[in-house]
Amino acid sequence: MAAENIITYHEPDKIWVKDPNEAEKYTINWANWLKGDTISSSDWYSNDSTTISGITVASEANTTTTASATISSGYHGGKYVLSNRIVTAAGFTKEKKLIIKVVDSEYRRLCN
């Protein structure tokens, strides 16, 4: 089972760290922003800005208040911008970006 990282929409931006050989689940809880509206669609994508090899959105899903994606791959040392764009039942569109740094766990173990 993949690790799950739960993020609230209003949470300040931070850098999430993952291993290139692991898949991790990221879930954004949009409930506070929705204020009674619901998510009708959700799309996850990555913008690879610093490396050649990108991360992979292996799967994605949503409920009426959350949007999730399981992320795999990535290049050790790479920083990636992962975006989630939702469209609500009322027709509003909103996007949240996550920054993911890929660090090999063996490298982290040797450096500590």
Jmol script that loads the backbone (N, CA, C; Angstrom):
load data "model"
ATOM      1  N   MET A   1       0.844  -1.179   0.000  1.00  0.00           N
ATOM      2  CA  MET A   1       0.000   0.000   0.000  1.00  0.00           C
ATOM      3  C   MET A   1       0.887   1.240   0.000  1.00  0.00           C
ATOM      4  N   ALA A   2       0.546   2.192  -0.840  1.00  0.00           N
ATOM      5  CA  ALA A   2       1.317   3.422  -0.944  1.00  0.00           C
ATOM      6  C   ALA A   2       1.099   4.296   0.289  1.00  0.00           C
ATOM      7  N   ALA A   3       2.126   5.058   0.632  1.00  0.00           N
ATOM      8  CA  ALA A   3       1.976   6.031   1.713  1.00  0.00           C
ATOM      9  C   ALA A   3       0.989   7.097   1.255  1.00  0.00           C
ATOM     10  N   GLU A   4       0.242   7.673   2.211  1.00  0.00           N
ATOM     11  CA  GLU A   4      -0.719   8.716   1.837  1.00  0.00           C
ATOM     12  C   GLU A   4      -0.351  10.018   2.525  1.00  0.00           C
ATOM     13  N   ASN A   5      -0.306  11.068   1.733  1.00  0.00           N
ATOM     14  CA  ASN A   5      -0.027  12.410   2.221  1.00  0.00           C
ATOM     15  C   ASN A   5      -1.300  13.223   2.042  1.00  0.00           C
ATOM     16  N   ILE A   6      -1.877  13.698   3.139  1.00  0.00           N
ATOM     17  CA  ILE A   6      -3.133  14.437   3.066  1.00  0.00           C
ATOM     18  C   ILE A   6      -2.844  15.923   3.224  1.00  0.00           C
ATOM     19  N   ILE A   7      -3.349  16.704   2.286  1.00  0.00           N
ATOM     20  CA  ILE A   7      -3.094  18.131   2.232  1.00  0.00           C
ATOM     21  C   ILE A   7      -4.434  18.860   2.265  1.00  0.00           C
ATOM     22  N   THR A   8      -4.547  19.917   3.064  1.00  0.00           N
ATOM     23  CA  THR A   8      -5.746  20.744   2.993  1.00  0.00           C
ATOM     24  C   THR A   8      -5.494  21.851   1.984  1.00  0.00           C
ATOM     25  N   TYR A   9      -6.568  22.335   1.377  1.00  0.00           N
ATOM     26  CA  TYR A   9      -6.398  23.365   0.352  1.00  0.00           C
ATOM     27  C   TYR A   9      -5.669  24.584   0.902  1.00  0.00           C
ATOM     28  N   HIS A  10      -5.980  24.978   2.141  1.00  0.00           N
ATOM     29  CA  HIS A  10      -5.405  26.199   2.718  1.00  0.00           C
ATOM     30  C   HIS A  10      -4.021  25.995   3.332  1.00  0.00           C
ATOM     31  N   GLU A  11      -3.513  24.770   3.304  1.00  0.00           N
ATOM     32  CA  GLU A  11      -2.196  24.496   3.871  1.00  0.00           C
ATOM     33  C   GLU A  11      -1.122  25.243   3.088  1.00  0.00           C
ATOM     34  N   PRO A  12      -0.196  25.902   3.788  1.00  0.00           N
ATOM     35  CA  PRO A  12       0.883  26.600   3.080  1.00  0.00           C
ATOM     36  C   PRO A  12       1.694  25.618   2.227  1.00  0.00           C
ATOM     37  N   ASP A  13       2.253  26.159   1.160  1.00  0.00           N
ATOM     38  CA  ASP A  13       3.063  25.322   0.285  1.00  0.00           C
ATOM     39  C   ASP A  13       4.271  24.787   1.040  1.00  0.00           C
ATOM     40  N   LYS A  14       4.612  23.544   0.768  1.00  0.00           N
ATOM     41  CA  LYS A  14       5.804  22.933   1.329  1.00  0.00           C
ATOM     42  C   LYS A  14       6.349  21.964   0.286  1.00  0.00           C
ATOM     43  N   ILE A  15       7.556  21.510   0.505  1.00  0.00           N
ATOM     44  CA  ILE A  15       8.154  20.539  -0.413  1.00  0.00           C
ATOM     45  C   ILE A  15       7.926  19.145   0.155  1.00  0.00           C
ATOM     46  N   TRP A  16       7.292  18.286  -0.627  1.00  0.00           N
ATOM     47  CA  TRP A  16       7.051  16.892  -0.273  1.00  0.00           C
ATOM     48  C   TRP A  16       8.191  16.068  -0.847  1.00  0.00           C
ATOM     49  N   VAL A  17       8.721  15.117  -0.081  1.00  0.00           N
ATOM     50  CA  VAL A  17       9.852  14.308  -0.522  1.00  0.00           C
ATOM     51  C   VAL A  17       9.385  12.873  -0.750  1.00  0.00           C
ATOM     52  N   LYS A  18       9.787  12.302  -1.888  1.00  0.00           N
ATOM     53  CA  LYS A  18       9.482  10.899  -2.177  1.00  0.00           C
ATOM     54  C   LYS A  18      10.691  10.214  -2.783  1.00  0.00           C
ATOM     55  N   ASP A  19      10.736   8.906  -2.639  1.00  0.00           N
ATOM     56  CA  ASP A  19      11.789   8.077  -3.214  1.00  0.00           C
ATOM     57  C   ASP A  19      11.425   7.756  -4.664  1.00  0.00           C
ATOM     58  N   PRO A  20      12.388   7.722  -5.583  1.00  0.00           N
ATOM     59  CA  PRO A  20      12.061   7.430  -6.984  1.00  0.00           C
ATOM     60  C   PRO A  20      11.520   6.017  -7.204  1.00  0.00           C
ATOM     61  N   ASN A  21      11.806   5.111  -6.271  1.00  0.00           N
ATOM     62  CA  ASN A  21      11.360   3.721  -6.420  1.00  0.00           C
ATOM     63  C   ASN A  21      10.050   3.427  -5.710  1.00  0.00           C
ATOM     64  N   GLU A  22       9.439   4.429  -5.124  1.00  0.00           N
ATOM     65  CA  GLU A  22       8.205   4.231  -4.374  1.00  0.00           C
ATOM     66  C   GLU A  22       7.045   4.988  -5.016  1.00  0.00           C
ATOM     67  N   ALA A  23       5.851   4.479  -4.779  1.00  0.00           N
ATOM     68  CA  ALA A  23       4.627   5.171  -5.184  1.00  0.00           C
ATOM     69  C   ALA A  23       3.998   5.743  -3.918  1.00  0.00           C
ATOM     70  N   GLU A  24       3.586   7.003  -3.974  1.00  0.00           N
ATOM     71  CA  GLU A  24       2.962   7.642  -2.829  1.00  0.00           C
ATOM     72  C   GLU A  24       1.667   8.306  -3.263  1.00  0.00           C
ATOM     73  N   LYS A  25       0.690   8.273  -2.364  1.00  0.00           N
ATOM     74  CA  LYS A  25      -0.614   8.860  -2.641  1.00  0.00           C
ATOM     75  C   LYS A  25      -0.687  10.249  -2.020  1.00  0.00           C
ATOM     76  N   TYR A  26      -1.143  11.218  -2.799  1.00  0.00           N
ATOM     77  CA  TYR A  26      -1.339  12.591  -2.344  1.00  0.00           C
ATOM     78  C   TYR A  26      -2.823  12.901  -2.463  1.00  0.00           C
ATOM     79  N   THR A  27      -3.412  13.369  -1.370  1.00  0.00           N
ATOM     80  CA  THR A  27      -4.839  13.685  -1.347  1.00  0.00           C
ATOM     81  C   THR A  27      -5.022  15.121  -0.897  1.00  0.00           C
ATOM     82  N   ILE A  28      -5.743  15.897  -1.681  1.00  0.00           N
ATOM     83  CA  ILE A  28      -6.080  17.267  -1.302  1.00  0.00           C
ATOM     84  C   ILE A  28      -7.529  17.274  -0.819  1.00  0.00           C
ATOM     85  N   ASN A  29      -7.717  17.792   0.389  1.00  0.00           N
ATOM     86  CA  ASN A  29      -9.056  17.950   0.942  1.00  0.00           C
ATOM     87  C   ASN A  29      -9.527  19.368   0.610  1.00  0.00           C
ATOM     88  N   TRP A  30     -10.476  19.465  -0.303  1.00  0.00           N
ATOM     89  CA  TRP A  30     -10.989  20.748  -0.787  1.00  0.00           C
ATOM     90  C   TRP A  30     -12.209  21.234  -0.006  1.00  0.00           C
ATOM     91  N   ALA A  31     -12.655  20.505   1.019  1.00  0.00           N
ATOM     92  CA  ALA A  31     -13.934  20.778   1.692  1.00  0.00           C
ATOM     93  C   ALA A  31     -14.083  22.235   2.153  1.00  0.00           C
ATOM     94  N   ASN A  32     -13.057  22.807   2.781  1.00  0.00           N
ATOM     95  CA  ASN A  32     -13.172  24.185   3.277  1.00  0.00           C
ATOM     96  C   ASN A  32     -13.370  25.186   2.145  1.00  0.00           C
ATOM     97  N   TRP A  33     -12.708  24.983   1.037  1.00  0.00           N
ATOM     98  CA  TRP A  33     -12.860  25.901  -0.096  1.00  0.00           C
ATOM     99  C   TRP A  33     -14.214  25.711  -0.781  1.00  0.00           C
ATOM    100  N   LEU A  34     -14.677  24.489  -0.852  1.00  0.00           N
ATOM    101  CA  LEU A  34     -15.933  24.186  -1.559  1.00  0.00           C
ATOM    102  C   LEU A  34     -17.156  24.817  -0.892  1.00  0.00           C
ATOM    103  N   LYS A  35     -17.161  24.918   0.420  1.00  0.00           N
ATOM    104  CA  LYS A  35     -18.274  25.530   1.167  1.00  0.00           C
ATOM    105  C   LYS A  35     -19.631  25.013   0.694  1.00  0.00           C
ATOM    106  N   GLY A  36     -19.777  23.685   0.649  1.00  0.00           N
ATOM    107  CA  GLY A  36     -21.047  23.074   0.270  1.00  0.00           C
ATOM    108  C   GLY A  36     -21.147  22.665  -1.189  1.00  0.00           C
ATOM    109  N   ASP A  37     -20.324  23.227  -2.051  1.00  0.00           N
ATOM    110  CA  ASP A  37     -20.270  22.800  -3.458  1.00  0.00           C
ATOM    111  C   ASP A  37     -19.591  21.423  -3.487  1.00  0.00           C
ATOM    112  N   THR A  38     -19.561  20.761  -4.615  1.00  0.00           N
ATOM    113  CA  THR A  38     -18.920  19.450  -4.714  1.00  0.00           C
ATOM    114  C   THR A  38     -18.014  19.391  -5.938  1.00  0.00           C
ATOM    115  N   ILE A  39     -17.048  18.487  -5.895  1.00  0.00           N
ATOM    116  CA  ILE A  39     -16.135  18.279  -7.021  1.00  0.00           C
ATOM    117  C   ILE A  39     -16.850  17.420  -8.060  1.00  0.00           C
ATOM    118  N   SER A  40     -16.908  17.921  -9.294  1.00  0.00           N
ATOM    119  CA  SER A  40     -17.491  17.109 -10.363  1.00  0.00           C
ATOM    120  C   SER A  40     -16.408  16.467 -11.219  1.00  0.00           C
ATOM    121  N   SER A  41     -15.228  17.096 -11.290  1.00  0.00           N
ATOM    122  CA  SER A  41     -14.111  16.464 -11.999  1.00  0.00           C
ATOM    123  C   SER A  41     -12.790  16.945 -11.411  1.00  0.00           C
ATOM    124  N   SER A  42     -11.774  16.121 -11.585  1.00  0.00           N
ATOM    125  CA  SER A  42     -10.441  16.404 -11.042  1.00  0.00           C
ATOM    126  C   SER A  42      -9.407  15.914 -12.036  1.00  0.00           C
ATOM    127  N   ASP A  43      -8.364  16.715 -12.248  1.00  0.00           N
ATOM    128  CA  ASP A  43      -7.291  16.336 -13.159  1.00  0.00           C
ATOM    129  C   ASP A  43      -5.959  16.625 -12.484  1.00  0.00           C
ATOM    130  N   TRP A  44      -5.053  15.651 -12.533  1.00  0.00           N
ATOM    131  CA  TRP A  44      -3.700  15.797 -11.981  1.00  0.00           C
ATOM    132  C   TRP A  44      -2.714  15.787 -13.140  1.00  0.00           C
ATOM    133  N   TYR A  45      -1.694  16.633 -13.052  1.00  0.00           N
ATOM    134  CA  TYR A  45      -0.639  16.635 -14.056  1.00  0.00           C
ATOM    135  C   TYR A  45       0.627  17.202 -13.435  1.00  0.00           C
ATOM    136  N   SER A  46       1.765  16.897 -14.052  1.00  0.00           N
ATOM    137  CA  SER A  46       3.036  17.408 -13.541  1.00  0.00           C
ATOM    138  C   SER A  46       3.701  18.283 -14.583  1.00  0.00           C
ATOM    139  N   ASN A  47       4.389  19.278 -14.093  1.00  0.00           N
ATOM    140  CA  ASN A  47       5.188  20.161 -14.935  1.00  0.00           C
ATOM    141  C   ASN A  47       6.635  19.913 -14.561  1.00  0.00           C
ATOM    142  N   ASP A  48       7.354  19.231 -15.413  1.00  0.00           N
ATOM    143  CA  ASP A  48       8.742  18.873 -15.143  1.00  0.00           C
ATOM    144  C   ASP A  48       9.616  20.061 -15.509  1.00  0.00           C
ATOM    145  N   SER A  49      10.129  20.752 -14.477  1.00  0.00           N
ATOM    146  CA  SER A  49      10.863  21.986 -14.748  1.00  0.00           C
ATOM    147  C   SER A  49      12.373  21.885 -14.589  1.00  0.00           C
ATOM    148  N   THR A  50      12.877  20.808 -13.951  1.00  0.00           N
ATOM    149  CA  THR A  50      14.310  20.816 -13.668  1.00  0.00           C
ATOM    150  C   THR A  50      15.060  19.573 -14.125  1.00  0.00           C
ATOM    151  N   THR A  51      14.374  18.548 -14.592  1.00  0.00           N
ATOM    152  CA  THR A  51      15.082  17.335 -14.988  1.00  0.00           C
ATOM    153  C   THR A  51      14.492  16.760 -16.261  1.00  0.00           C
ATOM    154  N   ILE A  52      15.160  15.762 -16.799  1.00  0.00           N
ATOM    155  CA  ILE A  52      14.694  15.107 -18.022  1.00  0.00           C
ATOM    156  C   ILE A  52      13.643  14.055 -17.706  1.00  0.00           C
ATOM    157  N   SER A  53      13.897  13.232 -16.708  1.00  0.00           N
ATOM    158  CA  SER A  53      12.954  12.164 -16.361  1.00  0.00           C
ATOM    159  C   SER A  53      11.887  12.707 -15.428  1.00  0.00           C
ATOM    160  N   GLY A  54      10.626  12.476 -15.759  1.00  0.00           N
ATOM    161  CA  GLY A  54       9.546  13.022 -14.967  1.00  0.00           C
ATOM    162  C   GLY A  54       8.905  12.028 -14.024  1.00  0.00           C
ATOM    163  N   ILE A  55       8.084  12.570 -13.149  1.00  0.00           N
ATOM    164  CA  ILE A  55       7.284  11.721 -12.287  1.00  0.00           C
ATOM    165  C   ILE A  55       6.055  11.271 -13.067  1.00  0.00           C
ATOM    166  N   THR A  56       5.416  10.228 -12.570  1.00  0.00           N
ATOM    167  CA  THR A  56       4.270   9.651 -13.253  1.00  0.00           C
ATOM    168  C   THR A  56       3.042   9.719 -12.356  1.00  0.00           C
ATOM    169  N   VAL A  57       1.941  10.191 -12.906  1.00  0.00           N
ATOM    170  CA  VAL A  57       0.661  10.108 -12.212  1.00  0.00           C
ATOM    171  C   VAL A  57       0.122   8.725 -12.543  1.00  0.00           C
ATOM    172  N   ALA A  58       0.329   7.776 -11.615  1.00  0.00           N
ATOM    173  CA  ALA A  58      -0.012   6.372 -11.861  1.00  0.00           C
ATOM    174  C   ALA A  58      -1.512   6.130 -11.805  1.00  0.00           C
ATOM    175  N   SER A  59      -2.215   6.836 -10.923  1.00  0.00           N
ATOM    176  CA  SER A  59      -3.668   6.719 -10.836  1.00  0.00           C
ATOM    177  C   SER A  59      -4.210   7.960 -10.166  1.00  0.00           C
ATOM    178  N   GLU A  60      -5.481   8.235 -10.395  1.00  0.00           N
ATOM    179  CA  GLU A  60      -6.130   9.370  -9.762  1.00  0.00           C
ATOM    180  C   GLU A  60      -7.592   9.058  -9.506  1.00  0.00           C
ATOM    181  N   ALA A  61      -8.145   9.732  -8.485  1.00  0.00           N
ATOM    182  CA  ALA A  61      -9.537   9.520  -8.111  1.00  0.00           C
ATOM    183  C   ALA A  61     -10.020  10.752  -7.359  1.00  0.00           C
ATOM    184  N   ASN A  62     -11.332  10.868  -7.221  1.00  0.00           N
ATOM    185  CA  ASN A  62     -11.868  11.943  -6.401  1.00  0.00           C
ATOM    186  C   ASN A  62     -13.192  11.527  -5.774  1.00  0.00           C
ATOM    187  N   THR A  63     -13.510  12.212  -4.665  1.00  0.00           N
ATOM    188  CA  THR A  63     -14.818  12.112  -4.039  1.00  0.00           C
ATOM    189  C   THR A  63     -15.482  13.465  -4.256  1.00  0.00           C
ATOM    190  N   THR A  64     -16.531  13.755  -3.553  1.00  0.00           N
ATOM    191  CA  THR A  64     -17.177  15.058  -3.701  1.00  0.00           C
ATOM    192  C   THR A  64     -16.396  16.183  -3.024  1.00  0.00           C
ATOM    193  N   THR A  65     -15.429  15.830  -2.144  1.00  0.00           N
ATOM    194  CA  THR A  65     -14.659  16.859  -1.422  1.00  0.00           C
ATOM    195  C   THR A  65     -13.143  16.665  -1.477  1.00  0.00           C
ATOM    196  N   THR A  66     -12.663  15.542  -2.004  1.00  0.00           N
ATOM    197  CA  THR A  66     -11.212  15.304  -2.067  1.00  0.00           C
ATOM    198  C   THR A  66     -10.794  14.873  -3.462  1.00  0.00           C
ATOM    199  N   ALA A  67      -9.520  15.096  -3.753  1.00  0.00           N
ATOM    200  CA  ALA A  67      -8.922  14.636  -5.011  1.00  0.00           C
ATOM    201  C   ALA A  67      -7.601  13.968  -4.671  1.00  0.00           C
ATOM    202  N   SER A  68      -7.371  12.765  -5.217  1.00  0.00           N
ATOM    203  CA  SER A  68      -6.177  11.978  -4.892  1.00  0.00           C
ATOM    204  C   SER A  68      -5.450  11.544  -6.149  1.00  0.00           C
ATOM    205  N   ALA A  69      -4.137  11.398  -6.008  1.00  0.00           N
ATOM    206  CA  ALA A  69      -3.315  10.853  -7.088  1.00  0.00           C
ATOM    207  C   ALA A  69      -2.196  10.029  -6.471  1.00  0.00           C
ATOM    208  N   THR A  70      -1.903   8.896  -7.095  1.00  0.00           N
ATOM    209  CA  THR A  70      -0.752   8.096  -6.704  1.00  0.00           C
ATOM    210  C   THR A  70       0.368   8.428  -7.673  1.00  0.00           C
ATOM    211  N   ILE A  71       1.509   8.835  -7.105  1.00  0.00           N
ATOM    212  CA  ILE A  71       2.641   9.325  -7.891  1.00  0.00           C
ATOM    213  C   ILE A  71       3.790   8.341  -7.773  1.00  0.00           C
ATOM    214  N   SER A  72       4.401   8.028  -8.910  1.00  0.00           N
ATOM    215  CA  SER A  72       5.552   7.124  -8.912  1.00  0.00           C
ATOM    216  C   SER A  72       6.666   7.721  -9.768  1.00  0.00           C
ATOM    217  N   SER A  73       7.806   7.048  -9.738  1.00  0.00           N
ATOM    218  CA  SER A  73       8.977   7.406 -10.554  1.00  0.00           C
ATOM    219  C   SER A  73       9.624   8.704 -10.104  1.00  0.00           C
ATOM    220  N   GLY A  74      10.291   9.353 -11.015  1.00  0.00           N
ATOM    221  CA  GLY A  74      11.033  10.569 -10.731  1.00  0.00           C
ATOM    222  C   GLY A  74      12.524  10.302 -10.763  1.00  0.00           C
ATOM    223  N   TYR A  75      13.280  11.342 -10.924  1.00  0.00           N
ATOM    224  CA  TYR A  75      14.721  11.276 -11.017  1.00  0.00           C
ATOM    225  C   TYR A  75      15.327  11.806  -9.722  1.00  0.00           C
ATOM    226  N   HIS A  76      16.246  11.063  -9.104  1.00  0.00           N
ATOM    227  CA  HIS A  76      16.885  11.490  -7.858  1.00  0.00           C
ATOM    228  C   HIS A  76      17.418  12.920  -8.018  1.00  0.00           C
ATOM    229  N   GLY A  77      17.033  13.788  -7.096  1.00  0.00           N
ATOM    230  CA  GLY A  77      17.467  15.184  -7.127  1.00  0.00           C
ATOM    231  C   GLY A  77      16.515  16.096  -7.880  1.00  0.00           C
ATOM    232  N   GLY A  78      15.536  15.517  -8.557  1.00  0.00           N
ATOM    233  CA  GLY A  78      14.595  16.327  -9.332  1.00  0.00           C
ATOM    234  C   GLY A  78      13.533  16.974  -8.457  1.00  0.00           C
ATOM    235  N   LYS A  79      13.114  18.167  -8.856  1.00  0.00           N
ATOM    236  CA  LYS A  79      11.983  18.846  -8.220  1.00  0.00           C
ATOM    237  C   LYS A  79      10.892  18.950  -9.271  1.00  0.00           C
ATOM    238  N   TYR A  80       9.685  18.588  -8.863  1.00  0.00           N
ATOM    239  CA  TYR A  80       8.561  18.564  -9.787  1.00  0.00           C
ATOM    240  C   TYR A  80       7.399  19.350  -9.221  1.00  0.00           C
ATOM    241  N   VAL A  81       6.647  19.978 -10.096  1.00  0.00           N
ATOM    242  CA  VAL A  81       5.420  20.655  -9.700  1.00  0.00           C
ATOM    243  C   VAL A  81       4.271  19.759 -10.118  1.00  0.00           C
ATOM    244  N   LEU A  82       3.504  19.319  -9.130  1.00  0.00           N
ATOM    245  CA  LEU A  82       2.338  18.471  -9.359  1.00  0.00           C
ATOM    246  C   LEU A  82       1.110  19.341  -9.121  1.00  0.00           C
ATOM    247  N   SER A  83       0.224  19.398 -10.102  1.00  0.00           N
ATOM    248  CA  SER A  83      -0.957  20.250 -10.005  1.00  0.00           C
ATOM    249  C   SER A  83      -2.225  19.423 -10.008  1.00  0.00           C
ATOM    250  N   ASN A  84      -3.205  19.889  -9.230  1.00  0.00           N
ATOM    251  CA  ASN A  84      -4.533  19.301  -9.225  1.00  0.00           C
ATOM    252  C   ASN A  84      -5.522  20.406  -9.579  1.00  0.00           C
ATOM    253  N   ARG A  85      -6.260  20.197 -10.657  1.00  0.00           N
ATOM    254  CA  ARG A  85      -7.283  21.150 -11.081  1.00  0.00           C
ATOM    255  C   ARG A  85      -8.642  20.486 -10.922  1.00  0.00           C
ATOM    256  N   ILE A  86      -9.517  21.151 -10.170  1.00  0.00           N
ATOM    257  CA  ILE A  86     -10.869  20.623  -9.997  1.00  0.00           C
ATOM    258  C   ILE A  86     -11.882  21.551 -10.667  1.00  0.00           C
ATOM    259  N   VAL A  87     -13.003  20.960 -11.057  1.00  0.00           N
ATOM    260  CA  VAL A  87     -14.164  21.713 -11.522  1.00  0.00           C
ATOM    261  C   VAL A  87     -15.312  21.283 -10.620  1.00  0.00           C
ATOM    262  N   THR A  88     -16.056  22.270 -10.122  1.00  0.00           N
ATOM    263  CA  THR A  88     -17.131  21.963  -9.189  1.00  0.00           C
ATOM    264  C   THR A  88     -18.468  21.812  -9.909  1.00  0.00           C
ATOM    265  N   ALA A  89     -19.435  21.267  -9.179  1.00  0.00           N
ATOM    266  CA  ALA A  89     -20.778  21.100  -9.727  1.00  0.00           C
ATOM    267  C   ALA A  89     -21.384  22.448 -10.123  1.00  0.00           C
ATOM    268  N   ALA A  90     -20.985  23.519  -9.416  1.00  0.00           N
ATOM    269  CA  ALA A  90     -21.486  24.859  -9.721  1.00  0.00           C
ATOM    270  C   ALA A  90     -20.719  25.520 -10.873  1.00  0.00           C
ATOM    271  N   GLY A  91     -19.694  24.827 -11.402  1.00  0.00           N
ATOM    272  CA  GLY A  91     -18.956  25.347 -12.558  1.00  0.00           C
ATOM    273  C   GLY A  91     -17.705  26.134 -12.243  1.00  0.00           C
ATOM    274  N   PHE A  92     -17.276  26.172 -10.982  1.00  0.00           N
ATOM    275  CA  PHE A  92     -16.053  26.878 -10.622  1.00  0.00           C
ATOM    276  C   PHE A  92     -14.839  25.971 -10.844  1.00  0.00           C
ATOM    277  N   THR A  93     -13.703  26.589 -11.175  1.00  0.00           N
ATOM    278  CA  THR A  93     -12.449  25.857 -11.375  1.00  0.00           C
ATOM    279  C   THR A  93     -11.423  26.382 -10.385  1.00  0.00           C
ATOM    280  N   LYS A  94     -10.674  25.463  -9.777  1.00  0.00           N
ATOM    281  CA  LYS A  94      -9.634  25.847  -8.820  1.00  0.00           C
ATOM    282  C   LYS A  94      -8.462  24.887  -8.974  1.00  0.00           C
ATOM    283  N   GLU A  95      -7.265  25.380  -8.694  1.00  0.00           N
ATOM    284  CA  GLU A  95      -6.059  24.569  -8.840  1.00  0.00           C
ATOM    285  C   GLU A  95      -5.151  24.739  -7.636  1.00  0.00           C
ATOM    286  N   LYS A  96      -4.518  23.646  -7.243  1.00  0.00           N
ATOM    287  CA  LYS A  96      -3.503  23.661  -6.169  1.00  0.00           C
ATOM    288  C   LYS A  96      -2.270  22.953  -6.697  1.00  0.00           C
ATOM    289  N   LYS A  97      -1.110  23.534  -6.425  1.00  0.00           N
ATOM    290  CA  LYS A  97       0.159  22.952  -6.851  1.00  0.00           C
ATOM    291  C   LYS A  97       0.916  22.404  -5.651  1.00  0.00           C
ATOM    292  N   LEU A  98       1.566  21.258  -5.849  1.00  0.00           N
ATOM    293  CA  LEU A  98       2.437  20.663  -4.846  1.00  0.00           C
ATOM    294  C   LEU A  98       3.837  20.588  -5.431  1.00  0.00           C
ATOM    295  N   ILE A  99       4.835  20.791  -4.606  1.00  0.00           N
ATOM    296  CA  ILE A  99       6.222  20.639  -5.042  1.00  0.00           C
ATOM    297  C   ILE A  99       6.732  19.327  -4.473  1.00  0.00           C
ATOM    298  N   ILE A 100       7.244  18.472  -5.345  1.00  0.00           N
ATOM    299  CA  ILE A 100       7.753  17.167  -4.922  1.00  0.00           C
ATOM    300  C   ILE A 100       9.224  17.069  -5.285  1.00  0.00           C
ATOM    301  N   LYS A 101      10.039  16.792  -4.273  1.00  0.00           N
ATOM    302  CA  LYS A 101      11.471  16.563  -4.488  1.00  0.00           C
ATOM    303  C   LYS A 101      11.714  15.068  -4.384  1.00  0.00           C
ATOM    304  N   VAL A 102      12.411  14.534  -5.352  1.00  0.00           N
ATOM    305  CA  VAL A 102      12.695  13.104  -5.382  1.00  0.00           C
ATOM    306  C   VAL A 102      14.106  12.878  -4.833  1.00  0.00           C
ATOM    307  N   VAL A 103      14.180  12.082  -3.748  1.00  0.00           N
ATOM    308  CA  VAL A 103      15.460  11.778  -3.114  1.00  0.00           C
ATOM    309  C   VAL A 103      15.485  10.281  -2.828  1.00  0.00           C
ATOM    310  N   ASP A 104      16.513   9.611  -3.316  1.00  0.00           N
ATOM    311  CA  ASP A 104      16.660   8.176  -3.085  1.00  0.00           C
ATOM    312  C   ASP A 104      16.842   7.925  -1.592  1.00  0.00           C
ATOM    313  N   SER A 105      16.058   7.002  -1.034  1.00  0.00           N
ATOM    314  CA  SER A 105      16.119   6.749   0.410  1.00  0.00           C
ATOM    315  C   SER A 105      17.487   6.215   0.842  1.00  0.00           C
ATOM    316  N   GLU A 106      18.161   5.484  -0.015  1.00  0.00           N
ATOM    317  CA  GLU A 106      19.504   4.983   0.306  1.00  0.00           C
ATOM    318  C   GLU A 106      20.477   6.166   0.423  1.00  0.00           C
ATOM    319  N   TYR A 107      20.330   7.146  -0.452  1.00  0.00           N
ATOM    320  CA  TYR A 107      21.169   8.342  -0.402  1.00  0.00           C
ATOM    321  C   TYR A 107      20.910   9.106   0.903  1.00  0.00           C
ATOM    322  N   ARG A 108      19.638   9.232   1.285  1.00  0.00           N
ATOM    323  CA  ARG A 108      19.308   9.909   2.545  1.00  0.00           C
ATOM    324  C   ARG A 108      19.895   9.174   3.728  1.00  0.00           C
ATOM    325  N   ARG A 109      19.836   7.827   3.695  1.00  0.00           N
ATOM    326  CA  ARG A 109      20.363   7.027   4.793  1.00  0.00           C
ATOM    327  C   ARG A 109      21.874   7.226   4.917  1.00  0.00           C
ATOM    328  N   LEU A 110      22.569   7.264   3.807  1.00  0.00           N
ATOM    329  CA  LEU A 110      24.025   7.416   3.825  1.00  0.00           C
ATOM    330  C   LEU A 110      24.452   8.827   4.252  1.00  0.00           C
ATOM    331  N   CYS A 111      23.620   9.811   3.995  1.00  0.00           N
ATOM    332  CA  CYS A 111      23.961  11.202   4.329  1.00  0.00           C
ATOM    333  C   CYS A 111      23.632  11.563   5.778  1.00  0.00           C
ATOM    334  N   ASN A 112      22.874  10.737   6.464  1.00  0.00           N
ATOM    335  CA  ASN A 112      22.501  11.059   7.861  1.00  0.00           C
ATOM    336  C   ASN A 112      23.408  10.385   8.848  1.00  0.00           C
TER     337      ASN A 112
END
end "model"
wireframe off; spacefill off
backbone 0.3
color backbone group
